[in-house]
Amino acid sequence: MRKSLLSFILIIIFFTAAAQPPTDKRLAGLDTFVLKVLKDWHAAGATIAVVEKGKVVYTGGFGYRDLDKKLPVTENTQFAIGSCTKAFTASMLGMLVKDGKVDLDKPVRNYLPELKFQNEYTNDHVTLRDMMCHRTGLPRHDFSWYASWGSRQEFLERIQYFEPTAELRAKWQYNNFMFMAQGVVIEKLTAKSWEENMAERILKPLGMDNTNLSTKDMEKSPDHSLAFATKDSSIKAIPYRNIDAMGPAGSVNSCAKDMAKWLITWINNGKYNGKEIFPSSYRNDAISIQMAMGGGTPDAENNPDVFINGYGFGWMISSYRGHYRVEHGGGIDGFITTTGFFPSDSIGIFISSNQGGVSTSIRNFIADRMLKLSYRNWSKIQLDAIQKAMAAVKSAKKNDSTGHVFNTKPSHDLKDYVGTYSSKGYGKIEITLNDNMLSSVFNNIPIKVEHYHYDQFNALPQDPSFDGADPFRFTFHTDEKGNISKLTVPFEAGVKDIEFEKETKAIDVNKSDLKKYEGDYEFELAPGKIAKFYIKGEKTLYAFVEGQPEYELVPIDKNKFDLKILKGYSVQFDENEKGEITAASFIQPNGTFKAKRK
């Protein structure tokens, strides 16, 4: 569901788990090949399914699902398949089209009016088809949801605050939120959860009894794989990343035996054992290019003979060495998956690994064997590509260091940066100070914060999934009064840095203490113009000036209040030696306006 942030640190792992050799002659040597790839890539284990027409050619596992306990991967071992989930979600919309409950080409607001975008043209015209093939104009904005504990409804509301990078239908841009929203459409149309629909419409009819939709359920399975990452020159198990709220975009956990059934259904025009699971008309649309993804020219160095580049409904379409291929990848913490098939050849392949990038190499090895193509050393090709990419990253880091201004200091004391910063589209960032060092938490991920230069700080997430990744850059900004007022972070390429406004920290004031502020105050520069202060509810002070709305006041210091809905506006009350309030000053960006108590 996003590009892997794991670093590929060279280590040596030897596998003693018994491989499951295939009986089909075309796959002779698969066991030897896979174990070598696991060793070369320093990965723990992989599970594989190969199907042809209506039959299973091979299902099995290699390596370990648990390294410490030396538990082997089997055909029944559950792996998180990430974005390979998307084809499941989209296919349920295909079923609802046949039922007459939805039209993929009508504005989606007909079915989900609460889904909003930044511009009205998109709101009026965007369709489910646009969402299903990633052409809404929105880039990923993944850091809004990743590791967050937000709900599906919360994530839906955030979409309206995302800046687009293209017009509707102008450009293919992958976006997980759009598949989450498709799940919500399914829920609205059926009055059942996405999870209930998945169970009733797909998992039960296909007999995918060893498949579930949450890492909480996967942990309960007697045969499930741990997630792994490399750190300090060793492979270590890492916690699962629970993504239930984004489930329709990537929360399926399955095994080779079950995924074989899913592939057979696609190869056989939406039918399994003669029973229709989804309409053949939908199947044909889903595996046809609905949106071009790019130029589609072959990459002679990394992917020779892989060309054409388009997206259907939850599937990527390309030509692999002259063969029509439909495929989708999936990546979520500790797992990399590929699910795909060759419609014209009636061959399907599923590979999932629990660490590292072995899936592509194994998939291509199997495809070459099944399609009777000449040998290519795909493992070396992929390893060389990784090393080249790592070298490019290293070079980029070196170039970035030239912009670092040394021997600078922050403009404020570190305590002034402390607080809660909020964004309507991305949630909250908490900044704290301990032992004269700033630290942070964003989406439940602890972050180490170190000064870079001036009011910019490097922010490095303390999470296994970010090992080897570059830090984010936190930039703090001041308001016209010189106070730290907001934080910006470049979370999404191609758009303005995401802004997080610093929240006003309210102090607790008793109702009896608030009563001393009540009354009428006359403006000095406008005789006869009155500001009224009064209490509503338990202990909330309000201000009202004729011709203006009522303002709720938030206590922030002794005798000082911020206007809740107006950033940069506050009221400071004057107090005499007897403790009596004598005046109120409205402090605004355009000046200070004093009013004496009548």
C-alpha positions, -999 to +999 in steps of 0.1 A: +000+000+000+031+022+001+068+020-009+088-001+015+109+020+039+130-010+050+167-009+045+184-039+029+213-046+053+234-075+043+232-104+067+234-142+064+205-165+073+207-202+065+174-221+061+170-256+073+132-257+070+121-284+046+109-270+013+079-284-005+090-295-040+065-292-068+053-323-087+047-304-120+078-308-142+076-272-154+085-261-118+114-285-113+140-268-091+116-243-077+125-254-041+162-249-047+157-216-064+134-201-037+157-211-008+186-195-026+166-163-032+156-162+005+193-165+014+205-139-011+178-114-001+181-122+036+144-129+040+127-153+064+101-171+044+077-171+014+045-188+004+035-196-032+004-206-052+004-215-089-028-223-108-037-231-143-072-229-157-094-245-130-067-265-113-040-259-086-005-266-100+013-259-067+008-245-032+035-245-006+059-226+016+096-221+021+117-208+049+102-198+083+071-180+096+088-177+130+126-176+129+132-181+167+110-211+169+120-224+135+084-228+125+081-234+087+059-216+062+032-239+047+004-235+021-019-226+051+004-199+066-014-166+067+004-135+053-008-099+051-013-093+014-017-055+016-030-038-015-038-071-032-070-065-011-081-038-036-093-063-063-116-078-036-132-045-028-136-034-064-152-067-074-179-063-048-189-030-066-190-051-098-216-074-080-236-043-069-236-030-105-253-063-116-278-060-087-287-025-101-277-008-069-249+014-083-236+029-115-199+033-118-202+063-141-226+084-121-212+110-096-202+092-064-220+118-044-252+101-054-242+073-031-218+089-007-226+126-003-203+130+027-173+123+004-158+157-004-128+170-023-111+204-023-127+216-055-163+216-066-157+203-101-143+171-086-172+169-061-197+173-090-181+149-114-159+123-097-173+087-102-166+053-087-148+044-119-124+073-113-118+061-078-113+025-088-086+033-113-068+061-093-076+091-115-092+116-090-063+140-091-052+132-055-017+118-047-012+093-019-014+114+013-006+081+031+009+097+062-025+110+070-037+074+078-005+054+083-002+041+119-031+063+129-059+050+151-085+071+133-118+056+123-130+050+087-154+079+091-126+102+103-105+093+073-134+099+050-138+135+064-101+142+060-102+138+022-117+173+017-085+188+031-061+170+008-044+191-019-046+175-054-017+175-078-037+171-110-072+177-124-098+149-124-089+122-149-057+140-160-032+117-144-029+083-127-020+087-090-022+058-065-045+066-035-055+043-007-082+066+005-102+061-026-104+024-020-113+029+016-141+052+004-153+025-020-156+002+010-178+029+027-200+031-005-205-007-003-215-003+034-240+024+025-256+005-004-259-028+015-264-016+051-237-041+061-200-035+069-173-040+044-161-070+065-196-086+064-198-081+026-164-097+022-174-127+042-208-132+025-199-123-011-164-137-015-148-156+013-176-181+021-186-188-016-150-195-024-143-215+007-115-191+017-119-203+053-083-195+062-086-158+053-094-129+076-095-091+075-076-079+106-042-086+121-061-091+154-076-122+138-044-133+121-026-134+154-053-159+166-046-183+137-026-214+145-005-210+113+004-173+107+036-156+098+054-130+119+064-097+102+101-091+100+125-062+094+163-059+093+180-039+120+215-040+134+226-066+109+199-091+119+164-100+110+140-093+139+102-097+143+083-065+143+047-057+155+019-061+130+005-028+116-032-028+122-050-010+094-086-020+101-099+015+093-083+014+059-094-022+055-110-020+020-076-008+007-054-034+022-063-055+053-068-090+039-046-117+054-046-150+035-026-181+025-015-198-007-043-224-005-070-197-003-054-173-028-053-201-054-091-202-053-092-164-058-069-167-089-089-195-104-120-174-102-104-146-122-090-170-148-124-185-152-143-152-159-156-147-124-167-183-117-155-209-092-166-245-096-192-234-121-208-208-097-206-171-105-188-151-079-188-118-098-201-110-133-179-118-163-187-083-177-172-067-146-142-091-148-134-080-184-136-043-174-115-049-143-086-064-163-088-038-191-068-006-190-091+021-175-062+046-170-027+048-184-001+047-156+028+060-177+047+056-209+049+018-206+082+015-223+105-014-214+132-009-187+161-026-204+182-027-173+157-037-146+126-051-164+134-061-199+104-071-220+080-058-194+060-031-211+025-014-214+015+002-182-021+007-172-046+003-143-080-015-144-101-019-113-077-030-085-053-045-110-023-033-129-021-044-166+011-049-185+028-071-211+053-095-197+077-108-224+049-107-249+022-121-226-008-102-213-004-099-175-028-087-148-011-082-114-011-062-082+015-058-055+009-054-018+032-040+009+025-035+046+050-036+075+070-068+072+051-083+042+056-080+004+030-097-019+023-101-056-009-116-069-015-119-107-025-140-137-021-142-174-056-142-189-047-155-223-026-183-208-049-191-179-020-191-154-021-175-120+007-168-095+006-157-058+037-150-038+040-135-003+071-130+017+075-119+053+105-096+047+126-084+018+119-081-019+119-117-029+083-119-043+091-103-077+120-126-084+101-158-075+071-147-095+091-140-126+110-173-123+076-192-121+061-172-150+091-179-172+088-217-165+050-218-169+051-198-201+081-217-215+103-186-218+140-183-219+159-181-186+166-147-170+184-143-137+157-123-121+171-124-086+203-107-098+184-082-119+163-072-088+193-072-064+213-050-088+183-026-090+181-024-052+218-016-049+215+010-076+186+026-058+205+026-025+235+043-041+211+070-055+197+075-021+232+078-006+241+104-033+209+124-026+217+125+011+252+138+003+238+165-020+212+175+007+239+181+032+252+210+011+221+230+022+228+226+059+238+258+076+260+250+105+263+268+139+228+282+139+203+283+168+165+281+171+149+315+174+131+306+206+138+286+238+130+250+232+101+252+257+083+275+233+081+248+206+062+225+230+026+219+223+000+202+202-001+210+165-032+200+145-042+196+108-077+189+096-063+165+070-035+149+090-044+149+126-021+160+154+016+162+162+026+164+198+059+181+207+073+176+242+105+186+260+125+162+282+161+167+294+164+197+272+156+176+241+125+179+219+106+148+210+074+141+192+045+117+186+026+115+153+000+089+145+012+069+176+048+068+163+074+083+186+098+106+168+132+118+177+136+156+170+170+171+165+179+207+155+190+210+119+193+248+113+174+279+123+138+268+131+141+236+112+145+202+130+151+167+117+123+143+128+132+106+127+104+081+135+115+056+161+097+026+144+112-005+127+094+003+095+114+035+091+148+020+097+172+034+071+147+061+060+156+098+058+142+120+086+113+143+079+120+180+082+099+199+108+098+237+101+084+260+128+068+293+120+061+324+141+030+347+140+031+385+138+036+386+176+067+365+173+051+334+189+055+299+175+022+295+157+025+265+133+046+236+121+049+225+085+061+191+073+067+179+036+047+147+041+035+146+004+056+153-027+041+177-052+019+197-028+025+224-003+040+213+030+013+201+054+004+228+079-002+220+116-016+249+136-004+252+172-034+247+195-040+271+223-035+254+256-065+263+277-062+267+315-089+257+339-109+286+354-138+282+379-172+297+371-170+319+402-137+333+389-152+340+354-180+360+369-157+390+376-154+395+338-191+398+332-205+431+322-206+458+296-175+475+283-175+507+262-148+512+235-126+543+240-123+551+203-160+545+196-182+560+224-215+542+227-202+510+211-204+482+237-187+448+242-207+425+264-191+396+283-212+369+298-211+332+309-230+304+292-232+268+303-210+255+332-180+278+328-176+293+293-171+330+288-184+347+257-180+381+241-205+399+219-201+432+199-231+445+180-228+436+143-205+407+149-210+370+158-208+357+194-173+347+203-164+319+227-133+328+248-106+303+258-086+311+290-049+309+283-033+330+311-042+352+340-069+376+327-062+366+291-084+348+267-081+337+231-111+340+207-117+303+198-126+307+162-103+336+153-065+328+152-044+357+164-073+374+183-073+377+221-088+397+250-066+410+279-085+422+309-070+450+332-072+444+370-067+471+397-050+466+431-083+455+446-087+426+421-115+444+402-117+442+364-116+477+350-111+473+312-108+448+284-084+452+254-092+434+221-058+424+207-060+419+169-036+418+140-047+453+130-042+468+164-054+469+201-088+483+209-095+491+246-129+492+262-136+505+298-159+486+321-192+505+327 
